[in-house]
């Protein structure tokens, strides 16, 4: 007789694959890319912090500048790839 896999197994599998996708693959918007980069260092700022567009757009090396207020590394550059947006650099000043 074959054992049937439970619904809990499939739920765990789907959640695990979703988490891997969110952690390792680009996201659909630049703001989400900034928030994703903040998630490990400052989870509170990632969820509730204010993220605004900076003045630098389409820098050939780094991409677009975004500012995450009230964080240690508040200046974050993001670039768009074929899959979505990802963080290229972050620091304390542009």
C-alpha atoms as a printed R data frame, in Angstrom:
   type eleno elety resid chain resno      x      y       z
1  ATOM     1    CA   UNK     A     1  0.000  0.000   0.000
2  ATOM     2    CA   UNK     A     2  1.112  3.518  -0.771
3  ATOM     3    CA   UNK     A     3  0.918  6.239   1.800
4  ATOM     4    CA   UNK     A     4 -0.828  9.428   0.823
5  ATOM     5    CA   UNK     A     5  0.960 12.632   1.617
6  ATOM     6    CA   UNK     A     6 -0.946 14.880   3.925
7  ATOM     7    CA   UNK     A     7 -2.152 18.379   3.178
8  ATOM     8    CA   UNK     A     8  0.341 19.692   5.744
9  ATOM     9    CA   UNK     A     9  3.192 18.384   3.594
10 ATOM    10    CA   UNK     A    10  1.941 20.267   0.529
11 ATOM    11    CA   UNK     A    11  1.340 23.457   2.498
12 ATOM    12    CA   UNK     A    12  4.859 23.285   3.921
13 ATOM    13    CA   UNK     A    13  6.279 22.643   0.458
14 ATOM    14    CA   UNK     A    14  4.469 25.614  -1.096
15 ATOM    15    CA   UNK     A    15  5.455 27.949   1.758
16 ATOM    16    CA   UNK     A    16  9.086 26.812   1.562
17 ATOM    17    CA   UNK     A    17  9.246 27.376  -2.190
18 ATOM    18    CA   UNK     A    18  7.618 30.789  -1.766
19 ATOM    19    CA   UNK     A    19 10.146 31.771   0.896
20 ATOM    20    CA   UNK     A    20 13.053 30.648  -1.283
21 ATOM    21    CA   UNK     A    21 11.649 32.666  -4.193
22 ATOM    22    CA   UNK     A    22 11.245 35.793  -2.050
23 ATOM    23    CA   UNK     A    23 14.737 35.547  -0.585
24 ATOM    24    CA   UNK     A    24 16.770 34.688  -3.663
25 ATOM    25    CA   UNK     A    25 14.967 36.052  -6.725
26 ATOM    26    CA   UNK     A    26 14.275 39.627  -7.873
27 ATOM    27    CA   UNK     A    27 10.925 41.230  -7.013
28 ATOM    28    CA   UNK     A    28  8.415 43.042  -9.276
29 ATOM    29    CA   UNK     A    29  8.838 46.599  -7.885
30 ATOM    30    CA   UNK     A    30 11.846 48.661  -6.755
31 ATOM    31    CA   UNK     A    31 10.234 49.473  -3.399
32 ATOM    32    CA   UNK     A    32  9.799 45.764  -2.641
33 ATOM    33    CA   UNK     A    33 13.465 45.196  -3.524
34 ATOM    34    CA   UNK     A    34 14.447 47.863  -0.994
35 ATOM    35    CA   UNK     A    35 12.163 46.397   1.669
36 ATOM    36    CA   UNK     A    36 13.497 42.900   0.991
37 ATOM    37    CA   UNK     A    37 17.064 44.110   1.510
38 ATOM    38    CA   UNK     A    38 16.042 45.710   4.815
39 ATOM    39    CA   UNK     A    39 14.234 42.609   6.056
40 ATOM    40    CA   UNK     A    40 17.296 40.872   7.529
41 ATOM    41    CA   UNK     A    41 18.988 43.922   9.073
42 ATOM    42    CA   UNK     A    42 15.959 45.888  10.254
43 ATOM    43    CA   UNK     A    43 12.643 44.013  10.012
44 ATOM    44    CA   UNK     A    44 10.631 46.842  11.591
45 ATOM    45    CA   UNK     A    45 11.858 49.348   9.008
46 ATOM    46    CA   UNK     A    46 11.247 46.825   6.224
47 ATOM    47    CA   UNK     A    47  7.602 46.494   7.207
48 ATOM    48    CA   UNK     A    48  6.703 50.001   8.386
49 ATOM    49    CA   UNK     A    49  9.514 52.348   7.269
50 ATOM    50    CA   UNK     A    50  9.142 55.049   4.656
51 ATOM    51    CA   UNK     A    51 10.843 54.338   1.314
52 ATOM    52    CA   UNK     A    52 11.119 57.198  -1.189
53 ATOM    53    CA   UNK     A    53 12.700 57.652  -4.604
54 ATOM    54    CA   UNK     A    54 16.020 59.464  -4.667
55 ATOM    55    CA   UNK     A    55 17.253 62.002  -7.180
56 ATOM    56    CA   UNK     A    56 19.555 59.650  -9.084
57 ATOM    57    CA   UNK     A    57 17.849 57.731 -11.898
58 ATOM    58    CA   UNK     A    58 19.329 55.254 -14.368
59 ATOM    59    CA   UNK     A    59 22.917 55.401 -13.149
60 ATOM    60    CA   UNK     A    60 24.742 53.030 -15.530
61 ATOM    61    CA   UNK     A    61 26.684 51.314 -12.740
62 ATOM    62    CA   UNK     A    62 24.244 51.229  -9.815
63 ATOM    63    CA   UNK     A    63 20.732 51.945 -11.132
64 ATOM    64    CA   UNK     A    64 18.048 54.003  -9.369
65 ATOM    65    CA   UNK     A    65 18.511 55.480  -5.897
66 ATOM    66    CA   UNK     A    66 15.951 54.908  -3.128
67 ATOM    67    CA   UNK     A    67 16.045 56.255   0.415
68 ATOM    68    CA   UNK     A    68 14.851 54.225   3.401
69 ATOM    69    CA   UNK     A    69 14.441 56.673   6.259
70 ATOM    70    CA   UNK     A    70 15.500 55.886   9.841
71 ATOM    71    CA   UNK     A    71 17.816 53.016   8.925
72 ATOM    72    CA   UNK     A    72 21.567 52.645   9.263
73 ATOM    73    CA   UNK     A    73 22.230 52.027   5.554
74 ATOM    74    CA   UNK     A    74 19.544 54.296   4.204
75 ATOM    75    CA   UNK     A    75 20.667 54.886   0.593
76 ATOM    76    CA   UNK     A    76 19.884 51.869  -1.582
77 ATOM    77    CA   UNK     A    77 20.430 51.465  -5.325
78 ATOM    78    CA   UNK     A    78 18.235 49.078  -7.308
79 ATOM    79    CA   UNK     A    79 18.428 47.836 -10.901
80 ATOM    80    CA   UNK     A    80 15.970 46.038 -13.130
81 ATOM    81    CA   UNK     A    81 16.808 42.701 -14.680
82 ATOM    82    CA   UNK     A    82 14.762 40.406 -16.872
83 ATOM    83    CA   UNK     A    83 13.243 38.790 -13.766
84 ATOM    84    CA   UNK     A    84 12.559 41.958 -11.751
85 ATOM    85    CA   UNK     A    85 14.255 44.453  -9.427
86 ATOM    86    CA   UNK     A    86 17.256 43.711  -7.221
87 ATOM    87    CA   UNK     A    87 19.549 45.720  -4.911
88 ATOM    88    CA   UNK     A    88 22.966 46.558  -6.356
89 ATOM    89    CA   UNK     A    89 24.406 48.673  -3.539
90 ATOM    90    CA   UNK     A    90 23.518 50.242  -0.205
91 ATOM    91    CA   UNK     A    91 25.258 52.602   2.133
92 ATOM    92    CA   UNK     A    92 25.130 55.745   4.243
93 ATOM    93    CA   UNK     A    93 25.332 58.246   1.401
94 ATOM    94    CA   UNK     A    94 24.910 58.462  -2.389
